[in-house]
Amino acid sequence: MLKRLLLAHFLLVTFAVPVVVYAEESEPSPENPNVLIVSEGSLCNYSALDIPADGSDVVLRARWIPKEWHPVPAGQYVSTESGDLETCPKDSYCPGLESYVFDENDSDEERGEFACADGFHTDSTGSVSQDACYKTETVACSVKNPYTTEHILSVTYSQEEISCTQHQGAEAVCASSCEIVGITCEEGYMPRNVDGVWTCSGDVVTCEPGKYLSSETKECEVCLENHFCGGGQYSLIESQDQGIESCKDGLKAPERAVSEKDCGIIFRIGEDALYLHGDRRDTDHPVFVVQDSKGKKWYAPLSPVGENRENARKLNEFGATKELHVMFNGEEYTVHTSLYEGE
């Protein structure tokens, strides 16, 4: 067994010459009166030991006492391997002890070493408190911030997952929040956010593309000129118009516009307007093209007239009285406004 005790007195000598002994510092062993215990600093001779000076070996009994520390400093512990103070190992913390008397049967914690909890670790040795033990985990936002409400189908977060660090004995701290930015509701219900709380409202109206929900009438109204309305479900509880957006950069759009792609420029013939858009939509027929001063091209579709004059279309379908006819490769067409129909 590894001895971790302090040897107070051990001496094995072969006496060849007389030496001086301090008899007052010597005492017989309580276990064996024939064995003399000599205190530290004493010198021995054959007369004090009551043996002949014939050169024979003399064996003195070893006397062991436990090591003591007053105190064990923070960041250190008493090692069972060496029996000495050592630096607190990695993934442990050592808060220090007021005092300690060595006992080889003591636990790690009794000797001043406390292991980090499962899953926690430290960055270095010499830690003095459990705050040094930590773990970092990646947590799904659906787990970190679960959300349920009646008639909900799914939740959309600002991000799918976040990184969270937790120090032992404290709450986890996350790098960012799992903010809920939207929800999807069952058919017949729509998302509603009041003071950051999402619910699925059943007080809804569905407007078709080209219309919006008016806050005044609480009904679907025709999309206003120079705006576009994609259609959808809207809440009757809201106090503002829903489903209508303005064209940007001063662009124009006819009534009933359904997409931002319907925003463009106006080509006027008298009081009537031909609305041109920025994308070419008709690939089966030639198109009417106008290039502005910046080199941007704007388009309007052409529809063949053929033999039936009723096929001639007005400049727009919203009250125009005039027609614009063009000839291309010997065929007659009318130029007219069109609305976006998707890809």
C-alpha positions, 0 to 999 in steps of 0.5 A: 500500500502506498504510504502517504504519511509523513515519516517522523522517525526512521533510522537504520544505522551500523554503529562503528564509532561512539556518538552522543545521544540525548536520553531525555528525548528518547522513550520506549515504544508502548507496543514493545518496551525493548524498542527505543523511540528516539525523537527527531534531532537526537543522536544515538550511541551504543550506551543509550541504546543499551547494546554492545558497540560491536558494529551490529546493525540497529533497527529503530521503529518508524513512527508515522503521522498523517499529513495536515493542511491548514487550509487547502487553497482554492484551486487545489486538492489533495491527491490520492496518487501523490498525497500532496496538494495538486492543481485542480484537474480539468472538468472539476472545480476545487473551492478549497478546504479550511483544513484537512487531515489525510485519510486515504479512504476519503472521497474526492469531494472530501479531499477538495475535488468536485467533478462537473455535472454530466455534460458540463466541462471546464476550459482549463485546470485550477477552477475554483467554483462550479460556475467554471463548468458549462455546456453549450448546446444547439436547440431547435426553436420549436423545442426552445419556444413551443407554441400552440393555439386553437386552429393552428397548423404550424409556427414560423420562427425567425430562425430554426435553431439557436446556440445556448450556453449554460453554466452549472447552477445557472439558467441557460443563456442563448445567443439569440431569441426564437422569435415567432414571426408567423403562424399558419391556421386551419382553413377558414381561420387567419393569423392575428397578432395582438401585442405579440400574441398570435392567434387564429381568428375565425372572423375572416373574409376571403378576397379574390385577386384584384380586390382588397378588404376595406376597413370601412365597408368590411367587404372586398372592394376593387383594387384602386388605381396605382395599387395592386391586390393579390387577394387572400384571407383578411381579418374583420377585426383589423381597423385598416385596409388589408390586401392592398399595396401601392406601386413604387417609384411613381409607377402606375397600374390600372384598377384590379391590378393583382401584382407589383408586376402590373405597375408600369407606365401609361401610354395615353390616347386622348382620355384613355390609358394604355398601361404598359408593364415591365415584363413580356408576358405573351410569347405566342403573339408579337407585343407592343414595346415602348422604350423610355428615356432611360432605355427601359422597355415597357410592354403591352400585348397584341391580340389578333382581330381576324375577320370578327371585328368584335375581337378588337379590344379597347385600350383597357377593360376599365371604361376605355372607349378607344382602340389602338390598331396595328398591322404586323406581317399583314395581320391586324392586332389591337393593343390593350392592357393586361394583368399579371396571371402568374408564371 
